[in-house]
Amino acid sequence: MRSYPTTFMAATLLLAAALPAWAALGGAVSSVEADRIALRGAPAAGAQAAAKAGAARDGSSAQPSALYSVQAFALYSVQAFALPNGTEVREFVAAGQVFGVAWQGASQPNLRQVFGDQMYEVYLQSLKEQGTPGSRTFVLRQSALVVHSFGLPGNFSGQAYLPQQLPAGVSAAVIK
């Protein structure tokens, strides 16, 4: 078995981990991504990622084009992605799971991808029940999912989180 210096292996791990995780809300990030977060490493300088394989069921190609920022805190980390249209999506990760997401940009991201199929259905059902088509602001507060969304042409923002998956000692106010 070949022995590699620890710094070489860590550098290889960081380069491999520069690919976007893009896990859905409540989903697990890849094991490589989780390892990188645990090491509290930053993405390799200038790393650009190709679009992740597999478009969303609705055919949207809103895959992240680059993981450009990772911030590690004591109880969670935040991964920021840029979509091809410039919209930023941030994933809030603890124990390898995405417990919250936030977005801001000229257009809304594909929420089916961001929320995952199950939570997206909860979101759609709430939209139907509230009867707020065309509304600039949407608020959903349920035990399974909380969503705050605002949108005007060219300016969309929002955050969503799973209240039951918030790490102990972490406030939902950090999801922004």
C-alpha positions, 0 to 999 in steps of 0.5 A: 500500500502506498503512503502519501503525505497527509498534506497531499491527501488533504489537498486532494480531498479539498479539490474533490470537495469543491464540487457542489453538494446541492442536497435538498432540504433535509437531504444528506450532503455527500460524504466527501462534502461532509468530510471537507466540512468536518475539516473546516477547509475552504474550497480550492482557490478558483475551483469551478464545478461542472453542473451536477448530473441529473436535472430536476424532474421538471427539466430545470437546469438550475444546477449550481455552477460553483461552490464558492464559499463555506463557513464553518461554525461550532454547530453547523456550516453554510455552503454558498452556491452560485446558480448560472443566472447569478442567484445565490443559494446557501445550504445550512448543514449540521451532522451531514444534513441540510436543515435550512436553505436561503436564496437571493438573486434576480430569479427564484431557484428551482424550489423542487430541487431546493426543498426536495420532492416531499417538502415541495409538495407541502409547499405547493399544498400550502400555496393552494390553501392560502390562495396567494397567486401573484403575491410578493410575499409568502409565509408558511409556518408548519411543524414540518416546514417553515418558508419565508419568500419574497419576490419582485421581478429581478429581486427574489429572496427567501429562506426555508428550514425544517424546525425539527432538524434545527441543531440544539442551540441554533436559532432559525434566525441564522438562516438568511 
